[in-house]
Amino acid sequence: MKLFALGDPHLSFDAEGNEYKPMGIFGDSWQDHGEKIRQHWLDCVTEEDVVLLPGDISWAMTLEEFEPDLKFLEQLPGQKIIAKGNHDLWWDSLSKIRKILPEGFAVLQNNCFVFGDVAVCGTRGWTCPDGEFSDPHDEKIFQRELGRLKLSLDSVPKGISHKIVMFHYPPVNGKHEKSVFVELMEQYGVETCLYGHLHSYALQNAFEGTHWGIDFHLVSADYLAFRPKLICEIAGVASAQK
C-alpha cells in the first residue's frame, strides 16, 4: 500500500461539471488543473492506496456546493483523508461532513488513522509568528491548533513506530525557525511532516528536507505539477483500511 499527498486542489465544479472559478487566472500552470489532477492521480494511485488532502479542497461555500467536487474525488481511486484549509468555507460540523462523505473518505480532526505501523495525524495549523503575537486573536487560534495537534498525536495507539503529521499551513514561519508545532512533533517522535497553503511566489520559500530529525514536504498541488506525491510505501498492508 502506498501513501500519497496532494494539497490545495482548489476544486470548483458545478452540477454540470463546469468550473465556476477557473484557476487559470492565477497562472498558466493552473489551466485545466482539474483534468491534470485526474490524469496524474489515475497514473499513480490505485484502489489499495491512500491519498492525504491537507486542505483547500474546494471553493464551495456550503456542503451542498461541495458535492460536485466531492463526486470528482470519489471517482478517483484510493482512500482519501481530508483536513480543513483556510479556504474550505464549506466545512461544517464533523457530524454533517461525515454524513455526506461517501465510502472511502475520512476526516482528520483531533484523531489519527493507522495503516500497518504508520499513524497519520494532523491539524489545520495557523500562521507561525516571527516573534511574539501582536494580535490576541491569532494567538488564540494558534494555541487551539497546537492543542488539536496534541489530541491527534495522543490518539495514536501504543506500539506504532512511524508517525506522519499533515498541516494545511506551514509548520514554521517565513524565516524557517523552529516553532512549537515542531517542538511537539519532536516530543512525539514524528518522522514526516507535510503541508500546503503556499502558492505562486511563495513557493520560492518552500521548507523541505530533513530538519530537527523530521522530513518536511510541501505538497501544494501547483508545486507538485498536480501529481500526488508519494510519501511512503507501507509494507505488509495489502489495502487501505476503510
C-alpha positions, -999 to +999 in steps of 0.1 A: +000+000+000+013+035-009+005+067+009+004+099-013-004+135-005-018+164-026-027+197-010-048+226-022-066+212-052-090+242-051-118+225-070-149+244-081-171+221-102-208+228-105-235+202-111-228+202-148-191+196-143-180+231-152-156+252-131-172+283-117-139+296-105-113+287-132-079+288-116-061+299-148-063+335-136-036+325-111-011+314-138-008+292-168+001+262-147-035+262-133-051+259-167-074+229-167-059+219-134-088+196-125-081+174-156-044+174-147-052+162-112-074+135-126-049+122-151-019+122-128-039+106-100-050+078-123-014+073-134-001+066-099-028+059-073-046+025-071-076+014-050-053+000-024-036+033-017-043+063+005-042+100-005-039+127+021-056+160+012-044+187+037-069+214+030-082+240+005-100+212-012-129+232-027-140+268-033-176+258-023-193+279+004-217+252+016-218+214+019-244+214-010-220+233-033-192+210-022-210+179-035-198+181-072-162+184-060-167+155-037-181+135-066-150+143-086-128+130-059-150+100-053-144+088-088-107+087-083-091+055-068-079+051-032-090+061+002-090+099+009-082+115+042-093+151+042-084+180+065-095+217+066-078+245+049-083+283+052-104+284+020-127+255+029-156+277+038-180+248+031-165+230+062-193+224+087-196+203+119-179+169+118-213+151+120-226+170+090-195+164+070-193+127+078-230+124+068-223+134+032-190+116+027-190+085+005-173+053+014-136+057+013-134+092+028-124+101+063-119+134+082-087+142+102-096+163+132-084+155+167-079+119+157-055+097+137-055+069+111-034+039+114-021+018+084+001-010+095+029+005+116+022+041+103-001+066+120-013+097+102-020+127+125-025+164+120-045+196+122-050+227+101-023+248+118-020+285+117+005+312+106+036+308+128+048+340+143+081+357+135+082+368+171+056+374+198+020+376+186+007+412+183-029+401+178-045+381+207-069+366+181-041+350+162-025+337+194-058+321+205-062+303+172-026+292+172-029+277+207-061+260+197-044+243+167-015+233+189-040+216+212-056+199+183-023+185+171-016+172+206-050+155+207-043+139+174-009+127+185-022+114+218-048+093+199-020+071+183-021+036+197+009+024+217+034+005+197+031+024+164+066+032+153+061+057+125+041+090+127+032+113+099+017+148+106-001+168+080-009+205+083-025+229+059-003+259+070+035+256+070+046+244+105+074+271+105+074+308+099+089+326+069+123+325+085+121+287+088+126+289+126+116+261+148+080+265+161+062+250+190+045+228+164+079+214+155+088+210+192+056+190+198+064+168+168+099+162+182+084+153+215+062+126+199+088+112+176+072+124+143+093+113+113+074+130+084+056+163+081+037+176+051+019+208+044+004+230+017-011+266+016+018+281-004+014+292-040+028+314-067+059+334-055+056+319-020+067+286-034+102+300-035+101+298+003+093+261+004+106+244+035+117+209+027+142+183+036+153+169+069+153+194+098+154+185+135+151+149+126+118+154+106+113+151+069+093+180+056+073+180+023+055+209+006+025+193-012+006+222-027-009+209-060+008+235-082+041+229-065+038+192-075+026+200-110-008+185-098+006+150-093+001+133-059+034+129-041+044+095-028+052+099+009+059+063+018+051+027+010+037+007+039+049-029+038+026-057+049-006-037+043-024-050+012-050-023+011-062+009+028-083+005+059-118+019+054 
